Amino acid sequence: MDLTTCLKSLLLAIQQYRGSRTTHNTAQLHKQVEEVSGLRCDQLLSSGQVLPSECVSGLVELAGNPNTNPSLTSSIISLLAQLACDDDSREMLHSSYNLTSTLASVIHCHSVTPADPLVLQCLQVLQKLTYSTRTFQSTNYIHELIAFLMTNIQSHNDDIIMPCLGLMANLCRDNHSVQSHIKSLDNVKPFYRTLINFLAHNSLTVVVFTLSILSSLTLNEKVGEKLFDAKNIHQTFQLVFNIIVNGDGTLTRKYSVDLLVDLLKNCKIAEFLTRYQHFSACLSQVLGLLQSKDPDSAAKVLELLLAMCSVSGLRSLLCDVVFKPAAAKLRAPGRRQGPGLDNGGRKEQSGLALVQWLSSPVEGAESCSLQALHLLHELLKESLGADTIPDRVVSFIEMLLPVLLGLLRGLDPAKGDAHLRKHCHRITHVNSLLLLLCTDDSTRSIVSRQVSAQLCLSQAESLLSCCHGNNPLTCLPPGSDNDLSQVCAEALLKTLELMSKLRQQVKDMETSFYRMLQDQRIATPLSLALTSHHRQRVQTGLSLLFEATPLPDFPSLVLGESIAANNAYRPRDCELSVKRVAVQEVPPPRVNTSVLDSSSGTSRGVHSLVEKMQNGLGVKTLQEPVKDSHVSEIIDVYAQKISAFASQESRLQDLLEAKALALSQADRLLAQFRFQRAQAEAEALKLGSLLKEAERRREDLQSELSNQVLEVKRSKADMEELLQHNARLQQDTEEHQGLKGGYNALLNRFNESERLLREQQVAHVALTKQSDALRKNHEALQLQHEKMASELEERGEQVRSLRSDLQQKNSDITGLRGELRAEEEKVKEKDQERRDLEDTVDVLRKELNKTEQARKDASIKASSLELQKSQLETKLKQKEDELNKHSAMISMIHSLSSGKMKSDVNLSL
């Protein structure tokens, strides 16, 4: 039975059970739930179909009804947990179908019996549902759920403590409303004490859950500062890294990574991690986890590395470990490699493992591929920002470039919109990384040697065709970031920006670049970029527009019309979003199950219903104004269903085309098979001759094989003996552990007694030595006392003589003080004389200036009055004599003043 038929039967059983809760209807619904659970339901909710949505809504409603049979409720919750297989389905169950509040109500109804299997099942599904999802405080029954979790965490039931801790960690993480509610409760302090006691629990999972809750609630409080201070944080780092590397499951590793990511958001703890002495070794072990094939573990490891890149002090260490060159180590055949070499090889191949995750398939681990690209972007940005690029980074870039160019290929629009969207995201990240490599001249030359114009041109044309080939019924609104046209446009603009960077270095790149800019279809992605609310997209669009505007065939008119259409769409999109919110708030009307018998009947029923409603509304508008506000909302609901049916029809048409394509491919495969069969017959003849030769070699090797078989038998016998010996050693180990505890206690007591004895012996020897030293010191001091007594008498006589001398000196000092006062009076008199002489000098200077002026006047008159020359010469000589006298007086005054200054200096000294 196919999935559609099962879902129709399930919806019919849900309707019958709602109408009558009889035993027969209960058994029928239980059977239908079990049948659907046995089918493959991957991405059923994200398909956007109406039938699964109706079934899930009915199941959620029945699960939340307290009158539903508990066994049936358990089966329904198991089916809903099975549907939550990916992040999109979990988000839809949480936000669209309110499964979180439904499960919380079930737990609240059975809170009296917390050990009930139904309660444990609800807790496990809630833990899966609320992981990395924010739950608002206004959600129904969230307060009752928090009270239930806090009560049972403080209980002694180990079976329920772990799921309660995991769910509480999910609710508290990055949720300030829930954190504030918990902190405002009265019993929060006993709850903190219980959590702190759990830090010594035997289970590492419990410890990680507890640390996550404590970091969310107390990281910026006094309790958190004590828990995560400088003394304890290194032990926390060691514990978290050990759990990440040697964890006992994906769940524990996932929560450990989340805990460390949350701790790194605190600046103080991030600074502590930069000073952690074992960080390089722990980082190498974490990078070694990338060699596993588990995409979930690799995704969490890459998330942790990206969080470390946000800390400036850790990026350089990450670059050193990731870009460390891998040394090829040769070993002889048949010789085992030691564990140290294995660890070293893992450490050196961390960058290679990161590159391998880049080439992971799009359908399998696309998140790992995008995270690896983002991580390489951050690390290469750090390395290229240095003054000189290390050689190991250049060699890593040379190894990385072929992988990046391989990721640009493989775009196939026939594989569906989901594949196209994921591949466009990958192309955008790859082109961003290539643009980063083009910022430096040395790395740009490496990129230009490996990138061809044909590759970029084919990539741009494919993306441009995808931008115009999207089905409007299967795409999201153009305003959203996940719209397929928006995603393709962003990838196309990144490709064009890369072509612009390399147009001078790569042959024919400039011609291809300008050819793409003159394509008439370029107006759509450019308009989407220019009207986007992302700054980087607008800047890229403007730079390309600046390059394209001078070109003769650039479609500027089409671009203007496209921009105007996008601007006109925005207010209409806002109105539609408001209507969607209003429709979601109003419960949808019940749908009769008979309508869902066949797709054709459904389409006809919906179309006829729409025509009736439109005719009814037309008559009503002519008669009286419309008073029912819900009619427009019901029309929107059915319009959405009509668009869903139209998208379903388009998908069926695509499926028919895919089947026709598959038939043609099968014919080609048959022709290839016939040709390969003829080749295989020819090769079979060659293989026959080779087989005869191999038979001869087999006979030679048979004898060697018999000898190896004997050695294997001996080895098996030795292995059995070793296993028996190992079992005996295990028993001895258990006994040894028991004896070791008693021995350690006795050894501690013995060590303590021996330490006390040694301390007493050392103290006794020290006291004996001190006694001998004191006795000798006493004798020496007695002799010194006698000597000091004799010397004291001599010093007494000297003191008396010194006293007499001191009296004589005092009398001399009084005489000298009198002389000093007399000298000071003389100095004052000299100062007064110096001031008088300075006044005289000023007067003489003024007369000198007048004389100089008179001399100038005389020289002027001498040129005009030559007759009076003789008289003026005599007067001039007289004046010169007077001037010489004045100069002599000035020099004498200067000499006297300088002499007085010297005498003043001598007196002051």
C-alpha positions in Angstrom: 0.0 0.0 0.0 1.4 3.4 -1.0 1.8 6.3 1.3 -1.1 8.4 -0.1 -3.6 5.6 0.4 -2.3 5.0 3.9 -2.7 8.7 4.8 -6.2 8.8 3.4 -7.1 5.8 5.5 -5.5 7.4 8.5 -7.5 10.6 8.0 -10.7 8.6 7.7 -9.9 6.7 10.9 -9.2 9.9 12.8 -12.6 11.3 11.7 -14.4 8.2 12.8 -12.6 8.1 16.1 -13.5 11.8 16.7 -17.1 11.0 16.0 -17.3 7.9 18.2 -14.6 6.6 20.6 -15.6 3.0 20.4 -13.3 0.0 20.8 -13.5 -0.8 17.1 -12.6 2.7 16.0 -9.8 2.8 18.5 -8.4 -0.5 17.1 -8.8 0.7 13.6 -7.0 4.0 14.3 -4.2 2.2 16.1 -3.8 -0.1 13.1 -3.6 2.8 10.7 -1.0 4.6 12.9 1.1 1.4 13.0 0.9 1.0 9.2 2.0 4.6 8.6 4.8 4.2 11.1 6.1 1.3 9.1 6.4 3.4 5.9 9.2 5.7 4.9 8.0 9.2 5.8 11.2 11.3 5.2 10.4 15.0 4.5 6.7 14.4 4.5 5.9 17.6 6.3 8.2 19.8 4.3 6.6 18.7 1.0 3.8 21.3 1.5 1.0 18.8 0.7 -2.5 19.2 2.2 -3.2 15.5 3.1 -0.2 15.1 5.4 -0.9 18.4 7.1 -4.5 17.4 7.8 -3.4 14.0 9.2 -0.7 15.5 11.5 -3.2 18.2 12.8 -5.6 15.4 13.7 -3.0 13.3 15.4 -1.7 16.2 17.4 -5.3 17.1 18.5 -5.9 13.5 19.6 -2.6 13.3 21.4 -3.5 16.4 23.4 -6.9 15.1 24.3 -6.9 13.6 27.9 -9.8 11.2 26.9 -7.7 9.5 24.3 -6.6 5.9 25.1 -3.0 6.0 26.6 -1.7 3.2 24.3 -3.1 5.0 21.3 -1.5 8.3 22.5 1.8 6.5 22.8 1.5 5.2 19.2 0.6 8.6 17.9 3.6 10.2 19.7 5.9 7.5 18.3 4.7 8.4 14.8 5.1 12.1 15.3 8.6 11.5 16.6 9.3 9.5 13.5 8.1 12.4 11.3 10.6 14.8 13.1 13.5 13.3 11.2 15.1 16.6 10.0 15.4 20.2 11.1 12.6 21.5 8.9 10.1 18.9 10.1 11.0 19.6 13.7 10.5 23.3 13.2 7.1 22.7 11.6 5.9 20.4 14.4 7.1 22.9 17.0 5.8 26.1 15.4 3.0 25.2 13.0 1.4 22.3 14.8 2.2 23.3 18.5 3.4 19.8 19.3 5.5 21.2 22.2 2.5 22.5 24.1 0.5 19.3 23.3 3.2 17.1 24.8 3.6 19.5 27.8 -0.2 19.1 28.4 0.2 15.3 28.3 3.0 15.5 30.9 0.9 17.8 33.0 -2.0 15.4 32.9 0.2 12.5 34.1 2.5 14.5 36.4 1.3 12.5 39.4 3.0 9.4 37.9 6.3 10.6 36.5 7.6 7.1 36.0 4.8 6.3 33.5 6.3 5.2 30.2 4.1 7.7 28.4 5.7 10.5 30.4 9.2 9.3 29.6 8.2 9.0 25.9 6.9 12.6 25.9 10.1 13.8 27.6 12.3 12.1 25.0 10.3 13.5 22.1 10.3 17.0 23.6 14.0 16.8 24.0 14.4 15.9 20.4 11.8 18.6 19.3 13.2 21.5 21.3 16.9 21.0 20.5 18.2 24.2 19.0 14.7 25.6 18.9 13.5 28.5 21.0 10.4 27.9 23.1 8.6 31.1 24.2 7.4 31.6 27.7 3.9 32.3 26.4 3.6 28.7 25.1 0.7 26.8 26.7 1.7 24.6 29.7 5.3 25.8 29.6 5.2 26.9 33.2 3.8 23.6 34.3 6.4 21.8 32.3 9.2 23.8 33.9 7.8 23.1 37.4 7.6 19.4 36.6 11.2 19.3 35.4 12.5 21.1 38.4 10.6 18.8 40.8 11.8 15.6 39.2 15.4 16.8 38.7 15.5 17.1 42.5 14.0 13.6 43.0 15.9 10.4 43.4 14.5 8.6 40.3 17.5 8.1 38.0 15.3 7.0 35.0 13.6 10.3 34.7 16.5 12.6 35.8 18.4 12.4 32.6 15.6 13.2 30.1 14.5 16.0 32.4 18.0 17.5 32.5 18.3 17.3 28.7 14.9 19.0 28.2 15.7 21.7 30.7 19.0 22.3 29.0 17.2 22.8 25.7 14.6 25.2 27.2 17.2 27.3 29.0 19.7 27.7 26.1 19.6 31.1 24.5 16.1 31.7 26.0 16.1 34.8 28.3 12.3 34.5 29.0 12.6 31.0 30.3 15.7 31.8 32.3 14.0 34.8 33.9 11.0 32.7 34.8 13.2 30.0 36.5 15.3 32.6 38.4 12.1 34.2 39.7 10.8 31.0 41.3 11.1 30.4 45.1 12.8 27.1 44.9 15.6 28.1 42.6 18.3 27.9 45.3 17.7 24.2 46.1 17.5 23.6 42.4 21.0 25.2 42.0 22.4 23.0 44.9 21.0 19.9 43.3 22.6 20.8 39.9 25.9 21.5 41.6 25.7 18.0 43.3 25.1 16.5 39.8 28.6 17.7 38.7 30.1 14.7 40.6 27.7 12.2 38.9 29.1 9.0 37.3 27.3 9.6 34.0 29.1 12.1 31.7 25.8 12.9 30.0 24.3 14.1 33.2 27.4 16.2 33.9 27.2 17.8 30.4 23.4 18.5 30.8 24.1 20.0 34.2 26.9 22.3 33.0 24.7 23.4 30.1 21.9 24.4 32.5 24.2 26.1 34.9 26.0 28.1 32.1 22.6 29.3 30.8 21.2 30.3 34.2 24.3 31.5 36.3 27.1 32.4 33.8 26.7 36.2 34.5 25.9 35.8 38.2 27.9 35.2 41.3 27.2 31.5 41.3 28.4 31.2 37.7 31.5 33.3 38.5 32.4 30.8 41.2 31.7 27.8 39.1 33.6 29.0 36.0 36.4 31.0 37.6 40.1 30.7 36.8 40.5 27.7 39.2 37.7 25.5 37.8 37.6 26.5 34.2 40.6 24.5 33.1 39.1 21.4 34.6 35.9 22.2 32.7 37.8 22.6 29.5 39.5 19.3 30.0 36.2 17.5 30.8 34.4 19.0 27.8 37.3 18.1 25.4 37.5 14.6 26.7 33.7 14.1 26.2 33.9 15.5 22.7 36.8 13.3 21.7 36.0 10.1 23.7 32.2 10.7 24.2 29.9 7.7 24.6 27.4 8.8 22.0 26.4 11.4 19.5 24.0 13.0 22.0 26.6 13.6 24.6 29.1 15.0 22.1 26.4 17.3 20.6 25.5 18.8 24.0 29.3 19.1 24.9 29.9 21.1 21.7 26.9 23.4 22.5 28.2 23.9 26.0 31.6 25.0 24.8 30.1 27.2 22.1 28.0 28.9 24.8 31.0 29.3 27.1 33.0 30.9 24.2 30.4 33.7 24.0 31.7 34.9 27.4 34.8 37.1 26.8 36.4 36.1 30.1 36.1 32.4 29.4 37.3 32.8 25.8 40.4 34.6 27.2 40.9 31.6 29.6 40.7 29.2 26.7 43.5 31.1 24.8 45.7 30.6 27.8 44.8 26.9 28.3 48.1 25.0 28.0 46.6 21.8 26.5 44.5 23.6 23.8 46.7 22.7 20.8 46.6 19.0 21.7 42.9 19.1 22.4 42.3 20.9 19.1 44.3 18.3 17.2 42.2 15.5 18.7 39.0 17.4 17.9 40.1 17.9 14.3 40.8 14.1 14.2 37.1 13.6 14.5 36.6 15.0 11.0 38.0 11.7 9.6 34.9 9.8 10.7 32.1 9.2 8.2 29.3 10.5 10.6 27.9 13.7 9.2 26.2 14.7 12.5 29.5 14.5 14.5 31.4 16.3 11.7 28.7 19.1 11.7 29.0 19.6 15.4 32.9 19.6 15.2 32.7 22.2 12.4 30.3 24.3 14.5 32.7 24.3 17.4 35.6 25.3 15.1 33.6 28.2 13.7 32.8 29.3 17.2 36.5 29.2 18.0 37.2 31.3 14.9 35.1 34.1 16.5 37.8 34.4 19.2 40.8 36.4 17.8 43.3 34.6 20.0 42.3 31.2 18.8 42.3 31.8 15.0 46.0 31.8 14.7 46.3 28.5 16.6 43.6 27.0 14.3 45.5 28.1 11.2 48.7 26.5 12.5 47.0 23.1 13.1 44.8 23.0 10.0 47.5 24.3 7.5 50.3 22.1 9.0 51.8 20.2 6.0 51.2 16.5 5.8 54.5 14.6 5.8 54.3 11.3 3.9 55.6 8.6 6.2 56.9 5.3 4.7 56.8 2.1 6.7 58.1 -1.3 5.9 55.5 -3.9 5.0 54.5 -6.3 7.7 55.6 -3.9 10.4 53.0 -2.3 12.7 52.8 1.4 13.2 52.9 2.7 16.8 50.2 4.7 18.3 52.3 7.8 18.4 52.7 7.7 14.7 49.0 7.2 14.2 48.3 10.3 16.3 50.8 12.3 14.4 49.4 11.3 11.1 45.9 12.2 12.3 47.2 15.6 13.4 48.9 16.3 10.1 45.9 15.2 8.0 43.3 17.5 9.7 43.4 19.9 6.8 43.0 17.1 4.3 39.9 15.8 6.2 38.4 19.2 6.1 38.9 19.3 2.3 37.3 15.9 2.0 34.1 17.1 3.7 33.9 19.8 1.1 33.3 17.2 -1.6 30.5 15.5 0.3 27.3 14.9 -1.7 24.8 17.7 -1.8 21.9 15.4 -0.6 23.9 13.8 2.2 25.9 16.3 4.2 25.3 19.7 2.7 25.5 21.4 6.1 29.0 19.9 6.7 30.1 21.1 3.2 28.9 24.7 3.8 30.3 24.8 7.3 33.7 23.6 6.0 33.6 26.3 3.4 32.8 28.9 6.0 35.6 27.6 8.3 38.1 27.7 5.4 37.0 31.3 4.6 37.7 32.4 8.1 41.0 30.6 8.4 42.3 31.8 5.0 41.2 35.3 5.8 43.3 35.2 9.0 46.3 33.8 7.1 46.1 36.1 4.1 45.8 39.1 6.5 49.4 38.5 7.7 52.4 40.4 6.3 53.8 37.3 4.6 51.9 34.2 3.6 53.5 31.0 4.9 54.5 28.4 2.4 52.3 25.8 4.0 49.3 28.0 3.4 50.2 28.4 -0.3 50.6 24.6 -0.7 47.3 24.1 1.0 45.6 26.6 -1.4 47.2 24.7 -4.3 45.7 21.5 -3.0 42.3 23.1 -2.3 41.7 24.8 -5.6 41.0 21.7 -7.7 38.4 20.6 -5.1 36.7 24.0 -5.1 36.6 24.1 -8.9 35.1 20.6 -8.9 32.3 21.9 -6.6 31.3 24.4 -9.2 30.4 21.7 -11.6 27.4 19.3 -11.4 24.6 21.8 -11.6 21.5 19.9 -12.9 18.2 21.7 -12.8 16.4 18.4 -13.6 17.1 17.0 -10.2 14.6 19.3 -8.5 14.4 22.6 -6.7 15.8 21.2 -3.4 19.0 20.1 -5.2 19.2 23.3 -7.1 18.8 25.5 -4.0 21.5 23.5 -2.1 23.9 23.6 -5.0 23.4 27.3 -5.4 24.2 27.9 -1.8 27.4 25.8 -2.2 28.4 27.8 -5.4 27.9 31.1 -3.5 30.2 30.0 -0.7 32.8 28.6 -3.1 32.9 31.8 -5.1 33.2 33.8 -1.9 36.2 31.8 -0.9 37.7 32.2 -4.4 37.1 36.0 -4.2 39.0 36.0 -0.8 41.9 34.3 -2.5 41.9 36.9 -5.2 42.6 39.7 -2.6 46.3 38.8 -2.5 48.5 39.0 -5.6 50.3 35.7 -5.0 47.2 33.7 -4.4 45.4 35.4 -7.2 48.0 34.2 -9.6 47.4 30.6 -8.4 43.7 31.0 -8.9 44.1 32.5 -12.3 46.3 29.5 -13.4 43.5 27.0 -12.6 40.3 28.9 -13.4 39.2 28.9 -17.0 36.9 31.4 -18.7 34.8 28.5 -20.1 34.1 27.2 -16.6 32.8 30.5 -15.4 30.8 31.2 -18.5 29.0 27.8 -18.4 28.4 28.3 -14.7 26.9 31.8 -15.2 24.7 30.7 -18.1 23.4 27.7 -16.1 22.6 30.0 -13.2 21.0 32.6 -15.4 18.7 29.9 -17.0 17.8 28.7 -13.5 16.8 32.3 -12.5 14.3 32.4 -15.3 13.2 28.7 -15.3 11.7 28.6 -11.8 8.1 27.5 -11.4 6.2 30.2 -9.5 3.9 27.7 -7.8 6.8 25.9 -6.1 8.9 28.9 -5.1 8.7 31.0 -2.1 7.8 34.7 -2.2 10.5 36.8 -3.9 11.0 38.8 -0.7 12.3 35.8 1.3 15.9 34.9 1.5 15.3 31.2 0.7 13.5 32.1 -2.6 15.0 30.0 -5.4 15.3 33.0 -7.7 17.1 34.9 -4.9 19.5 32.1 -4.2 20.3 31.6 -7.9 20.7 35.3 -8.4 23.1 35.5 -5.5 25.2 32.6 -6.9 25.2 34.3 -10.3 26.3 37.6 -8.9 29.2 36.0 -7.0 30.2 34.2 -10.3 30.2 37.5 -12.2 32.2 39.2 -9.4 34.8 36.4 -9.6 34.9 36.9 -13.4 35.4 40.7 -12.9 38.3 40.0 -10.5 40.1 37.6 -12.9 39.3 39.3 -16.2 42.8 40.7 -16.6 44.6 37.5 -15.6 42.6 34.7 -17.4 42.4 34.4 -21.1 39.0 35.3 -22.7 37.6 36.1 -19.2 37.0 39.7 -20.0 35.1 38.8 -23.2 32.9 36.3 -21.4 32.3 38.8 -18.5 31.0 41.6 -20.8 29.0 39.0 -22.8 27.1 38.0 -19.7 26.5 41.6 -18.7 24.9 42.3 -22.1 22.5 39.3 -21.8 18.9 40.4 -21.6 18.2 38.0 -18.7 20.7 39.7 -16.4 18.2 42.3 -15.5 16.3 40.0 -13.1 19.2 39.0 -10.8 20.5 42.6 -10.9 17.1 43.9 -9.8 16.9 41.4 -7.0 20.3 42.4 -5.8 19.7 46.1 -6.0 16.4 45.9 -4.1 17.7 43.4 -1.5 17.9 44.3 2.2 21.4 42.8 2.4 24.1 45.4 2.2 26.7 43.1 0.5 24.3 42.1 -2.2 23.4 45.7 -3.0 27.2 46.6 -3.1 27.8 43.7 -5.5 24.9 44.7 -7.7 26.1 48.4 -7.8 29.6 47.4 -8.8 28.3 45.2 -11.6 25.9 47.9 -12.7 28.8 50.3 -12.9 30.7 47.9 -15.2 27.6 47.2 -17.3 26.2 50.7 -17.8 28.7 51.8 -20.6 28.0 48.6 -22.6 25.9 49.2 -25.7 23.5 46.2 -25.4 22.9 46.4 -21.6 19.2 46.1 -20.9 18.8 49.2 -18.8 15.1 49.6 -19.5 14.3 46.0 -18.6 16.3 46.5 -15.4 14.3 49.6 -14.5 11.0 47.8 -15.0 12.2 44.9 -12.9 13.3 47.1 -10.1 9.9 48.9 -10.2 8.1 45.6 -10.1 10.1 44.4 -7.1 9.4 47.7 -5.3 5.7 47.4 -6.1 5.6 43.8 -4.8 6.8 44.7 -1.3 3.6 46.4 0.1 1.5 43.7 -1.4 3.7 41.1 0.2 3.3 42.8 3.6 -0.5 42.7 3.2 -0.4 39.0 2.3 1.9 38.3 5.3 -0.6 40.0 7.6 -3.4 38.0 6.1 -1.4 34.8 6.6 -0.9 35.6 10.2 -4.6 36.3 10.6 -5.5 33.0 8.9 -3.1 31.1 11.2 -4.7 32.6 14.3 -8.2 31.5 13.2 -8.7 27.7 13.4 -9.3 26.2 10.0 -12.7 24.8 9.2 -13.3 21.0 9.3 -12.8 19.2 6.0 -15.1 16.3 5.1 -13.0 13.2 4.5 -15.1 12.2 1.5 -13.5 15.0 -0.4 -10.1 13.3 -0.1 -11.1 10.1 -1.9 -9.3 11.0 -5.1 -7.2 13.9 -6.4 -9.5 14.6 -9.3 -12.6 14.6 -7.1 -10.8 16.9 -4.7 -9.9 19.4 -7.4 -13.5 19.4 -8.8 -14.9 19.8 -5.3 -12.6 22.7 -4.4 -13.2 24.5 -7.7 -17.0 24.1 -7.4 -16.8 25.3 -3.8 -14.8 28.4 -4.8 -17.3 29.2 -7.6 -20.2 28.9 -5.2 -18.5 31.2 -2.7 -17.6 33.7 -5.4 -21.2 33.7 -6.7 -22.6 34.0 -3.2 -20.2 36.9 -2.4 -21.2 38.6 -5.7 -24.9 38.5 -4.8 -24.2 39.6 -1.3 -22.2 42.6 -2.3 -25.1 43.8 -4.5 -27.6 43.4 -1.6 -25.7 44.5 1.5 -22.2 45.1 2.8 -20.2 42.0 3.8 -20.3 41.7 7.6 -18.5 38.3 8.0 -14.8 39.0 8.3 -13.9 35.3 8.2 -15.0 34.8 4.6 -11.8 36.5 3.1 -9.7 34.4 5.5 -11.5 31.2 4.3 -10.9 32.2 0.7 -7.1 32.6 1.5 -7.1 29.1 3.0 -8.7 27.6 0.0 -6.5 29.6 -2.3 -3.5 28.2 -0.6 -4.9 24.7 -1.0 -5.6 25.4 -4.7 -2.0 26.5 -5.2 -0.9 23.3 -3.4 -3.0 21.2 -5.8 -1.5 23.1 -8.8 2.0 22.5 -7.5 1.1 18.8 -7.1 -0.1 18.6 -10.7 3.2 20.3 -11.9 5.2 17.7 -9.9 3.3 14.9 -11.5 4.0 16.4 -14.9 7.6 16.6 -14.1 7.5 13.0 -12.9 6.1 11.9 -16.3 8.8 13.8 -18.1 11.4 12.2 -15.9 9.9 8.7 -16.7 10.1 9.4 -20.4 13.7 10.5 -20.0 14.4 7.3 -18.0 13.0 5.2 -20.8 15.3 6.9 -23.4 18.2 6.4 -21.0 17.3 2.7 -20.7 17.4 2.3 -24.5 20.8 3.9 -24.5 21.9 1.6 -21.7 20.7 -1.5 -23.6 22.9 -0.5 -26.6 25.8 0.1 -24.3 25.2 -3.2 -22.7 25.4 -5.1 -26.0 28.6 -3.3 -26.9 30.1 -4.1 -23.5 29.0 -7.7 -23.8 31.0 -8.1 -27.0 34.0 -6.5 -25.3 33.5 -8.8 -22.3 33.6 -11.9 -24.5 36.9 -10.7 -26.0 38.3 -10.0 -22.6 37.1 -13.5 -21.4 39.4 -15.2 -23.9 42.3 -13.1 -22.5 41.2 -13.9 -19.0 41.2 -17.7 -19.8 44.9 -17.6 -20.7 45.6 -15.5 -17.6 43.7 -18.1 -15.6 45.9 -20.9 -16.8 49.0 -19.0 -15.7 47.3 -18.2 -12.4 46.6 -21.9 -11.8 50.3 -22.6 -12.2 51.1 -19.8 -9.7 48.4 -21.1 -7.4 50.1 -24.5 -7.2 53.3 -22.8 -6.2 51.5 -20.8 -3.6 49.5 -23.8 -2.2 52.6 -25.1 -0.5 53.2 -21.8 1.1 49.6 -21.5 2.1 49.7 -24.9 3.9 52.6 -23.6 6.0 50.7 -20.4 6.8 47.7 -22.5 7.8 49.8 -24.4 10.3 51.0 -21.1 11.7 47.5 -19.8 11.9 46.4 -22.9 13.9 49.3 -22.4 16.3 48.3 -18.7 16.5 44.7 -19.6 17.3 45.8 -22.0 20.1 48.0 -19.2 21.5 45.1 -16.8 21.2 42.8 -19.1 23.2 45.4 -19.5 25.9 45.8 -15.7 25.9 42.1 -15.2 26.2 41.9 -17.6 29.1 44.8 -15.9 30.7 43.1 -12.5 30.1 39.9 -13.8 31.8 42.0 -14.8 34.8 43.7 -11.4 34.7 40.4 -9.7 34.7 39.4 -11.6 37.9 42.7 -10.7 39.4 42.2 -7.1 38.4 38.9 -6.9 40.2 40.4 -8.5 43.3 43.3 -6.2 43.0 41.0 -3.1 42.8 39.4 -4.2 46.1 42.7 -4.8 47.8 44.0 -1.6 46.3 41.5 0.5 48.1 42.4 -1.0 51.5 46.1 -0.8 50.6 45.8 2.9 49.7 44.1 3.7 53.0 46.8 1.9 55.0 49.4 3.4 52.8 48.0 6.9 53.5 48.1 6.2 57.3 51.6 4.8 57.1 52.8 7.8 55.0 51.2 10.2 57.5 52.9 8.4 60.5 56.2 8.3 58.7 55.9 12.0 57.9 55.2 12.9 61.5 58.1 10.7 62.7 60.5 12.4 60.3 59.3 15.8 61.3 59.8 14.9 65.0 63.3 13.6 64.3 64.3 16.7 62.3 62.9 18.9 65.1 64.9 16.9 67.8 68.2 17.3 65.8 67.5 20.9 65.3 66.8 21.5 69.0 70.0 19.7 70.0 72.1 21.8 67.6 70.4 24.9 69.0 71.3 23.9 72.6 75.0 23.4 71.7 75.0 26.7 69.8 73.4 28.6 72.7 75.9 27.2 75.2 78.8 28.3 73.0 77.2 31.6 72.5 76.8 32.1 76.2 80.5 31.5 76.9 81.5 33.9 74.1 79.1 36.5 75.3 80.4 36.3 78.8 84.0 37.0 77.5 82.6 39.8 75.4 80.8 41.2 78.5 84.1 41.5 80.4 85.9 43.1 77.4 83.0 45.6 77.0 83.2 46.5 80.7 86.8 47.6 80.4 86.2 49.3 77.1 83.2 51.1 78.7 85.4 52.7 81.3 87.8 53.9 78.7 85.0 55.3 76.7 83.7 57.1 79.7 87.0 59.0 80.0 86.8 59.9 76.3 83.3 61.2 76.7 84.3 63.5 79.5 87.2 64.9 77.4 84.8 65.3 74.5 82.3 67.3 76.6 85.0 69.8 77.5 85.9 70.2 73.8 82.3 70.6 73.0 81.9 73.5 75.4 84.9 75.2 73.8 83.4 74.7 70.3 80.1 76.2 71.4 81.9 79.4 72.5 83.7 79.6 69.2 80.4 79.2 67.3 78.8 82.1 69.1 81.7 84.3 68.1 81.5 83.2 64.5 77.7 83.9 64.5 78.4 87.6 65.5 80.9 88.0 62.7 78.4 86.4 60.3 75.8 89.0 61.2 78.3 91.8 60.6 79.1 90.5 57.2 75.5 90.3 56.3 75.0 94.0 57.1 78.0 94.8 54.8 76.4 92.7 52.1 73.2 94.7 52.4 75.2 98.0 52.1 76.9 96.7 49.0 73.6 95.8 47.5 72.3 99.3 48.0 75.5 100.8 46.3 75.0 98.3 43.4 71.4 99.6 42.9 72.6 103.2 42.9 75.3 102.4 40.3 72.7 100.7 38.1 70.6 103.9 38.2 73.6 105.9 37.2 74.3 103.5 34.3 70.7 104.0 33.1 71.1 107.8 33.1 74.4 107.5 31.2 72.8 105.2 28.7 70.1 107.8 28.0 72.8 110.5 27.6 74.7 108.2 25.3 71.7 107.8 23.1 71.2 111.6 22.9 74.9 112.0 22.0 74.5 109.4 19.2 71.5 111.3 17.8 73.4 114.5 17.9 76.3 112.9 16.1 74.0 111.7 13.3 72.6 115.2 13.0 76.1 116.7 12.8 77.2 114.3 10.1 74.1 115.3 8.0 74.9 119.0 8.5 78.5 118.3 7.6 77.6 117.2 4.1 75.6 120.4 3.5 77.6 122.9 5.5 81.3 122.3 4.6 82.2 125.8 5.8 81.5 125.0 9.4 83.4 121.7 9.2 86.4 122.8 11.2 84.3 124.1 14.0 82.1 121.0 14.1 85.2 118.8 14.0 86.6 120.4 17.2 83.2 120.0 18.9 83.0 116.5 17.6 86.4 115.7 19.2 85.2 117.2 22.4 82.1 115.1 22.3 84.2 112.0 21.5 86.4 112.7 24.5 83.4 113.0 26.7 82.1 109.8 25.1 85.4 108.0 25.9 85.1 109.2 29.4 81.6 107.9 29.6 82.6 104.6 28.1 85.5 104.3 30.6 83.0 105.1 33.4 80.6 102.4 32.1 83.4 99.8 31.9 84.5 100.8 35.4 80.9 100.4 36.6 80.6 97.0 34.9 83.9 95.9 36.5 82.8 97.1 39.9 79.4 95.5 39.6 81.0 92.2 38.4 83.4 92.3 41.4 80.5 92.9 43.8 78.6 89.9 42.3 81.7 87.7 42.8 82.0 88.9 46.4 78.3 88.2 46.9 78.7 84.7 45.6 81.7 84.1 47.8 79.8 85.4 50.9 76.8 83.2 50.1 79.1 80.2 49.8 
